[in-house]
Amino acid sequence: MERVAVVGVGAIGGVVAARLLEKGRCDVTLCVRTPFEKLVVETPKRVIEAEAKCATDPARVGPAEWVLLATKAHHTEGAAGWLKALAGPGTVIAVLHNGVEHLERVTPYANGARVLPVVVQCPADKVGLGRMKHRSFVRLVAPDDEYGRGLAKLFEGTDVEVPLTKDIKTELWTKLTVNCAQSPITGLTRRRREVLGRPDVSEVSLALARECAAVGRAEGARLAPGFAEEVIARQKKMPPDATTSMLTDAWEGKPLEMDAFTGAVIRFGEKHGVPTPVTRVVHALGSAVNRED
């Protein structure tokens, strides 16, 4: 039985852990600050309830074959103790983060493990301790290599889709462009996606998407010339009352995940000499909200 550790049991970590626990073919440990007895995930079709084997102290866990790192990107350093205890040369760390810097961010703490970048598509919310509401599908896009295929096998028999790609870079920058067009705006304004319907806000959203896409292309992502406009067109069809994870963090008084979003665009823009003026303004405001003085 494969040993799997889930580090960060928020909305994403809880949803994927519940699927593995429901399948029952893995030994799953939930690495958390506050333990709970049951993991409960409400889906559109059913409610998944599973006994939760929680660990709160890295000193009490051993190496795992799989570590699913589902913290916020800016909490990676805080998870270093878990990674040191759980990871080794025989471990694969599947990084279920936002942004595009999975390898750069996690490798320093990987303890010799393989780091697998994953693009997560999973509309879900944490609604209580050990309780999640999952609104539709869950998809983990992984590289088409032996480790990505291993992740697909891990979730075989569950309703977690694991499509494989030969171009994970394009997948990462595709999602980042979508996220940058909406998440920072909803987080800063503390308003749902309806705020993106304002003509003036829509212009800011389009500028953010264009800058992110331009930087992504410079980094080697294959994004079509009109991709930013496509993002905005799709955005207009989304339910106006929909939220983003950054908005939820803002409502809860948590730090906004700006560094993995706008911060990454600025860093790669500087690397390639691509200007990102609107992104810089939005990032500065987000940093001020986070009190990063």
The 8 nearest C-alpha neighbors of each residue, nearest first, counted from 0:
[[1, 25, 26, 24, 2, 3, 23, 27],
 [2, 0, 25, 26, 3, 64, 24, 63],
 [1, 3, 26, 63, 64, 25, 27, 0],
 [4, 2, 65, 27, 63, 66, 26, 64],
 [5, 3, 28, 66, 27, 29, 67, 6],
 [4, 6, 67, 29, 66, 30, 68, 7],
 [7, 5, 30, 68, 69, 67, 4, 8],
 [6, 8, 70, 69, 9, 12, 5, 31],
 [9, 7, 12, 13, 6, 31, 10, 5],
 [8, 10, 12, 13, 11, 7, 125, 70],
 [9, 11, 125, 124, 13, 123, 12, 131],
 [12, 10, 14, 13, 9, 15, 69, 123],
 [13, 11, 8, 69, 9, 15, 14, 10],
 [12, 14, 8, 16, 10, 11, 9, 15],
 [13, 15, 11, 17, 16, 12, 10, 40],
 [14, 16, 18, 17, 12, 13, 11, 19],
 [17, 15, 13, 19, 18, 14, 12, 20],
 [16, 18, 20, 14, 15, 19, 21, 13],
 [19, 17, 21, 15, 16, 20, 157, 22],
 [20, 18, 22, 16, 21, 17, 23, 15],
 [21, 19, 23, 17, 22, 18, 16, 49],
 [20, 22, 18, 23, 19, 17, 49, 47],
 [23, 21, 19, 20, 24, 18, 157, 156],
 [22, 24, 20, 21, 25, 19, 26, 18],
 [23, 25, 22, 0, 26, 19, 1, 20],
 [26, 24, 1, 0, 23, 27, 2, 3],
 [25, 27, 2, 3, 1, 0, 28, 24],
 [28, 26, 3, 4, 25, 2, 29, 20],
 [29, 27, 4, 52, 53, 30, 5, 3],
 [28, 30, 53, 5, 4, 54, 52, 31],
 [31, 29, 6, 54, 5, 53, 55, 28],
 [32, 30, 55, 33, 29, 54, 34, 7],
 [31, 33, 55, 34, 30, 54, 56, 7],
 [32, 34, 31, 35, 55, 128, 53, 54],
 [35, 33, 53, 31, 32, 55, 36, 54],
 [34, 36, 37, 129, 33, 51, 53, 128],
 [37, 35, 51, 50, 34, 38, 52, 53],
 [38, 36, 50, 51, 49, 35, 39, 129],
 [37, 39, 129, 49, 51, 48, 130, 50],
 [38, 40, 48, 130, 47, 129, 37, 131],
 [41, 39, 131, 47, 132, 46, 130, 42],
 [40, 42, 46, 132, 133, 131, 45, 47],
 [41, 43, 133, 45, 44, 46, 134, 132],
 [42, 44, 45, 134, 135, 41, 133, 46],
 [45, 43, 42, 46, 41, 135, 134, 47],
 [46, 44, 42, 43, 41, 47, 40, 48],
 [45, 47, 41, 40, 42, 48, 39, 44],
 [46, 48, 40, 39, 41, 45, 49, 17],
 [49, 47, 39, 38, 46, 40, 37, 50],
 [50, 48, 38, 37, 51, 20, 47, 39],
 [49, 51, 37, 36, 38, 52, 48, 20],
 [50, 52, 37, 36, 38, 53, 49, 35],
 [53, 51, 28, 29, 50, 54, 27, 36],
 [52, 54, 29, 34, 51, 28, 30, 55],
 [53, 55, 30, 56, 29, 31, 28, 52],
 [54, 56, 31, 32, 30, 53, 57, 33],
 [55, 57, 58, 59, 54, 60, 30, 81],
 [58, 56, 81, 59, 60, 84, 80, 55],
 [57, 59, 56, 60, 84, 61, 81, 80],
 [60, 58, 57, 56, 61, 54, 55, 84],
 [61, 59, 57, 58, 84, 85, 62, 54],
 [60, 62, 85, 84, 63, 59, 58, 57],
 [61, 63, 85, 86, 84, 87, 64, 60],
 [64, 62, 2, 65, 85, 3, 90, 86],
 [63, 65, 90, 2, 3, 91, 1, 89],
 [66, 64, 3, 91, 63, 90, 92, 4],
 [65, 67, 92, 4, 3, 5, 68, 93],
 [66, 68, 5, 93, 92, 69, 6, 4],
 [69, 67, 6, 94, 95, 70, 66, 93],
 [70, 68, 7, 95, 12, 6, 67, 96],
 [71, 69, 7, 68, 74, 72, 6, 75],
 [70, 72, 74, 73, 96, 69, 75, 256],
 [71, 73, 74, 75, 96, 70, 259, 97],
 [74, 72, 71, 75, 256, 76, 258, 259],
 [73, 75, 77, 71, 72, 76, 70, 78],
 [76, 74, 78, 77, 73, 72, 79, 70],
 [75, 77, 79, 78, 74, 73, 108, 105],
 [76, 78, 74, 75, 79, 80, 73, 81],
 [77, 79, 75, 76, 81, 80, 82, 74],
 [80, 78, 82, 76, 81, 77, 108, 83],
 [81, 79, 83, 82, 78, 57, 84, 77],
 [80, 82, 57, 84, 78, 79, 83, 85],
 [81, 83, 79, 85, 86, 84, 80, 109],
 [82, 84, 80, 81, 85, 86, 110, 79],
 [85, 83, 81, 82, 57, 61, 86, 62],
 [86, 84, 62, 82, 63, 61, 83, 81],
 [87, 85, 82, 90, 62, 83, 112, 110],
 [86, 88, 112, 90, 111, 89, 110, 62],
 [87, 89, 112, 111, 90, 86, 113, 110],
 [90, 88, 87, 64, 112, 91, 86, 113],
 [91, 89, 64, 112, 87, 86, 88, 65],
 [90, 92, 113, 65, 112, 114, 93, 66],
 [93, 91, 66, 114, 115, 67, 65, 94],
 [92, 94, 115, 67, 68, 66, 116, 91],
 [93, 95, 68, 116, 96, 117, 115, 92],
 [96, 94, 69, 117, 68, 119, 93, 118],
 [97, 95, 94, 72, 69, 71, 98, 101],
 [96, 98, 72, 259, 99, 95, 175, 118],
 [97, 99, 259, 260, 175, 100, 96, 171],
 [98, 100, 171, 101, 172, 97, 175, 263],
 [101, 99, 103, 102, 104, 98, 259, 263],
 [100, 102, 104, 103, 116, 99, 105, 94],
 [103, 101, 104, 105, 106, 100, 114, 116],
 [104, 102, 100, 101, 105, 106, 107, 99],
 [103, 105, 101, 102, 100, 106, 107, 75],
 [104, 106, 102, 108, 107, 103, 101, 109],
 [105, 107, 109, 108, 102, 103, 104, 114],
 [108, 106, 105, 109, 104, 110, 103, 102],
 [109, 107, 106, 105, 110, 79, 82, 83],
 [110, 108, 106, 112, 111, 107, 105, 82],
 [111, 109, 87, 112, 108, 83, 86, 82],
 [110, 112, 88, 87, 109, 113, 86, 90],
 [113, 111, 88, 87, 90, 109, 110, 91],
 [112, 114, 91, 92, 90, 115, 111, 88],
 [115, 113, 92, 91, 93, 112, 102, 116],
 [114, 116, 93, 92, 94, 117, 113, 91],
 [117, 115, 94, 101, 93, 114, 141, 102],
 [116, 118, 141, 95, 140, 94, 139, 119],
 [119, 117, 140, 139, 171, 95, 141, 120],
 [120, 118, 139, 138, 95, 121, 117, 140],
 [119, 121, 138, 137, 139, 118, 122, 136],
 [120, 122, 137, 123, 136, 119, 138, 11],
 [123, 121, 134, 133, 135, 120, 124, 136],
 [124, 122, 133, 132, 10, 134, 121, 11],
 [125, 123, 10, 132, 131, 126, 133, 122],
 [124, 126, 131, 10, 9, 127, 130, 132],
 [127, 125, 131, 130, 124, 132, 128, 129],
 [128, 126, 130, 125, 129, 131, 124, 9],
 [127, 129, 130, 35, 126, 125, 33, 131],
 [128, 130, 38, 127, 39, 35, 37, 131],
 [131, 129, 39, 127, 128, 126, 40, 125],
 [132, 130, 125, 40, 126, 124, 10, 41],
 [131, 133, 41, 124, 123, 40, 42, 134],
 [134, 132, 123, 42, 41, 135, 122, 131],
 [133, 135, 122, 123, 42, 43, 132, 136],
 [134, 136, 133, 122, 43, 137, 42, 121],
 [137, 135, 121, 138, 134, 122, 159, 120],
 [138, 136, 121, 159, 120, 160, 139, 135],
 [137, 139, 160, 120, 161, 159, 119, 140],
 [140, 138, 161, 119, 118, 117, 160, 141],
 [141, 139, 118, 162, 161, 117, 163, 138],
 [140, 142, 117, 163, 147, 164, 139, 143],
 [143, 141, 164, 147, 163, 167, 144, 165],
 [142, 144, 163, 164, 165, 147, 141, 148],
 [145, 143, 147, 146, 142, 148, 165, 163],
 [144, 146, 148, 147, 149, 143, 142, 150],
 [147, 145, 149, 148, 144, 150, 115, 91],
 [146, 148, 150, 142, 141, 144, 149, 143],
 [147, 149, 151, 145, 146, 150, 144, 152],
 [148, 150, 146, 152, 147, 151, 145, 153],
 [149, 151, 153, 147, 152, 148, 146, 154],
 [152, 150, 148, 161, 149, 154, 153, 155],
 [151, 153, 155, 149, 150, 154, 148, 156],
 [152, 154, 150, 151, 155, 149, 19, 25],
 [155, 153, 152, 151, 157, 156, 159, 150],
 [156, 154, 152, 157, 153, 151, 159, 158],
 [155, 157, 154, 158, 22, 159, 152, 153],
 [158, 156, 159, 155, 154, 18, 22, 19],
 [157, 159, 160, 156, 18, 137, 154, 136],
 [160, 158, 137, 157, 138, 154, 161, 139],
 [159, 161, 138, 162, 158, 139, 137, 154],
 [160, 162, 139, 151, 140, 138, 163, 159],
 [163, 161, 140, 160, 141, 164, 139, 138],
 [164, 162, 143, 141, 142, 140, 161, 147],
 [163, 165, 143, 142, 166, 167, 141, 162],
 [164, 166, 143, 142, 167, 163, 144, 141],
 [167, 165, 164, 168, 169, 170, 142, 220],
 [166, 168, 170, 169, 142, 164, 171, 165],
 [169, 167, 171, 166, 170, 220, 172, 219],
 [168, 170, 220, 172, 171, 167, 221, 166],
 [171, 169, 167, 173, 168, 172, 174, 166],
 [170, 172, 168, 174, 169, 173, 99, 167],
 [173, 171, 175, 169, 174, 170, 215, 176],
 [174, 172, 170, 176, 171, 175, 169, 177],
 [173, 175, 177, 172, 176, 171, 178, 170],
 [174, 176, 172, 178, 177, 173, 98, 179],
 [177, 175, 179, 208, 173, 174, 178, 211],
 [178, 176, 174, 180, 175, 179, 230, 173],
 [177, 179, 175, 182, 180, 176, 181, 174],
 [180, 178, 176, 181, 177, 182, 175, 260],
 [181, 179, 204, 208, 177, 178, 207, 176],
 [180, 182, 184, 179, 178, 183, 185, 204],
 [181, 183, 185, 178, 184, 245, 179, 243],
 [184, 182, 186, 185, 181, 187, 179, 245],
 [185, 183, 187, 186, 182, 181, 188, 204],
 [186, 184, 190, 182, 188, 189, 246, 183],
 [185, 187, 246, 183, 189, 245, 184, 249],
 [186, 188, 184, 189, 185, 183, 285, 249],
 [187, 189, 190, 185, 186, 184, 194, 246],
 [190, 188, 186, 185, 187, 246, 249, 250],
 [189, 191, 185, 188, 194, 192, 246, 186],
 [190, 192, 242, 193, 240, 241, 185, 194],
 [191, 193, 239, 194, 195, 241, 240, 242],
 [194, 192, 239, 195, 191, 196, 240, 190],
 [193, 195, 192, 196, 197, 190, 191, 200],
 [196, 194, 193, 201, 197, 192, 200, 181],
 [197, 195, 194, 193, 201, 198, 235, 200],
 [196, 198, 200, 195, 199, 194, 201, 193],
 [199, 197, 201, 200, 196, 202, 195, 203],
 [200, 198, 202, 201, 197, 203, 196, 195],
 [201, 199, 203, 197, 202, 198, 195, 204],
 [200, 202, 204, 198, 195, 203, 199, 197],
 [203, 201, 205, 199, 200, 204, 206, 198],
 [204, 202, 206, 200, 201, 205, 207, 199],
 [203, 205, 180, 201, 207, 202, 206, 200],
 [204, 206, 208, 202, 207, 203, 209, 201],
 [205, 207, 209, 203, 208, 204, 210, 202],
 [208, 206, 204, 210, 205, 180, 209, 278],
 [209, 207, 180, 205, 227, 211, 176, 206],
 [210, 208, 206, 212, 227, 207, 211, 213],
 [209, 211, 213, 207, 212, 208, 275, 206],
 [210, 212, 208, 214, 213, 176, 209, 264],
 [211, 213, 215, 209, 214, 210, 176, 208],
 [214, 212, 210, 216, 215, 211, 209, 217],
 [213, 215, 217, 211, 216, 268, 212, 273],
 [214, 216, 212, 218, 220, 217, 213, 172],
 [217, 215, 220, 219, 213, 218, 214, 221],
 [216, 218, 214, 215, 219, 213, 271, 220],
 [217, 219, 215, 216, 220, 214, 267, 271],
 [220, 218, 216, 217, 221, 215, 168, 169],
 [221, 219, 169, 216, 215, 168, 222, 218],
 [220, 222, 169, 216, 219, 223, 215, 168],
 [221, 223, 220, 216, 226, 224, 212, 169],
 [222, 224, 226, 225, 221, 227, 212, 216],
 [225, 223, 226, 222, 227, 212, 213, 228],
 [226, 224, 228, 223, 227, 229, 222, 209],
 [225, 227, 229, 223, 228, 224, 222, 230],
 [228, 226, 230, 208, 209, 229, 225, 231],
 [227, 229, 231, 230, 226, 225, 232, 205],
 [230, 228, 226, 232, 227, 231, 233, 225],
 [231, 229, 227, 233, 228, 232, 234, 177],
 [230, 232, 234, 228, 233, 229, 235, 205],
 [233, 231, 229, 234, 235, 230, 228, 236],
 [234, 232, 230, 236, 235, 231, 229, 237],
 [233, 235, 231, 236, 232, 237, 230, 195],
 [234, 236, 233, 232, 237, 231, 196, 195],
 [237, 235, 233, 234, 238, 232, 239, 231],
 [236, 238, 234, 235, 239, 233, 241, 192],
 [239, 237, 241, 240, 236, 192, 193, 235],
 [240, 238, 193, 192, 241, 237, 191, 194],
 [239, 241, 238, 191, 192, 193, 242, 237],
 [242, 240, 238, 239, 192, 191, 243, 237],
 [241, 243, 191, 192, 246, 240, 244, 247],
 [244, 242, 246, 245, 182, 247, 241, 185],
 [243, 245, 247, 246, 248, 242, 182, 124],
 [246, 244, 248, 186, 243, 247, 182, 255],
 [247, 245, 186, 249, 243, 248, 244, 185],
 [246, 248, 244, 250, 245, 249, 251, 243],
 [247, 249, 253, 245, 251, 246, 250, 252],
 [250, 248, 246, 252, 251, 247, 186, 253],
 [249, 251, 247, 248, 252, 246, 189, 253],
 [252, 250, 248, 249, 253, 247, 246, 254],
 [251, 253, 249, 250, 248, 254, 247, 255],
 [252, 254, 248, 251, 249, 255, 250, 289],
 [255, 253, 289, 256, 248, 252, 249, 288],
 [254, 256, 257, 245, 248, 253, 289, 249],
 [257, 255, 258, 259, 254, 245, 260, 73],
 [258, 256, 260, 255, 259, 261, 262, 285],
 [257, 259, 262, 260, 256, 261, 263, 73],
 [260, 258, 98, 263, 257, 262, 256, 261],
 [261, 259, 257, 258, 262, 263, 98, 179],
 [262, 260, 264, 263, 257, 282, 258, 278],
 [263, 261, 258, 265, 264, 260, 259, 257],
 [262, 264, 266, 265, 261, 259, 260, 267],
 [265, 263, 261, 267, 262, 266, 268, 211],
 [264, 266, 268, 262, 263, 267, 269, 261],
 [267, 265, 263, 269, 268, 264, 262, 270],
 [268, 266, 270, 269, 264, 265, 263, 271],
 [267, 269, 273, 265, 271, 270, 266, 214],
 [268, 270, 272, 266, 267, 271, 265, 273],
 [269, 271, 267, 268, 272, 266, 273, 265],
 [272, 270, 268, 269, 273, 267, 217, 214],
 [271, 273, 269, 268, 270, 274, 267, 214],
 [272, 274, 268, 271, 214, 269, 275, 213],
 [275, 273, 276, 268, 272, 269, 210, 265],
 [274, 276, 278, 210, 277, 279, 265, 273],
 [277, 275, 279, 278, 274, 280, 210, 281],
 [278, 276, 280, 279, 275, 281, 207, 206],
 [277, 279, 281, 275, 276, 280, 207, 282],
 [280, 278, 282, 276, 277, 281, 283, 275],
 [281, 279, 283, 277, 282, 278, 284, 276],
 [280, 282, 278, 284, 283, 279, 285, 277],
 [281, 283, 285, 279, 284, 280, 261, 278],
 [284, 282, 286, 280, 281, 285, 279, 287],
 [285, 283, 287, 281, 282, 286, 288, 280],
 [286, 284, 282, 288, 287, 283, 281, 289],
 [285, 287, 289, 283, 291, 288, 284, 282],
 [286, 288, 290, 284, 289, 285, 291, 283],
 [287, 289, 285, 290, 286, 284, 291, 255],
 [288, 290, 286, 287, 254, 291, 285, 255],
 [291, 289, 287, 288, 292, 286, 285, 254],
 [292, 290, 286, 289, 287, 288, 285, 283],
 [291, 290, 287, 286, 289, 288, 283, 285]]
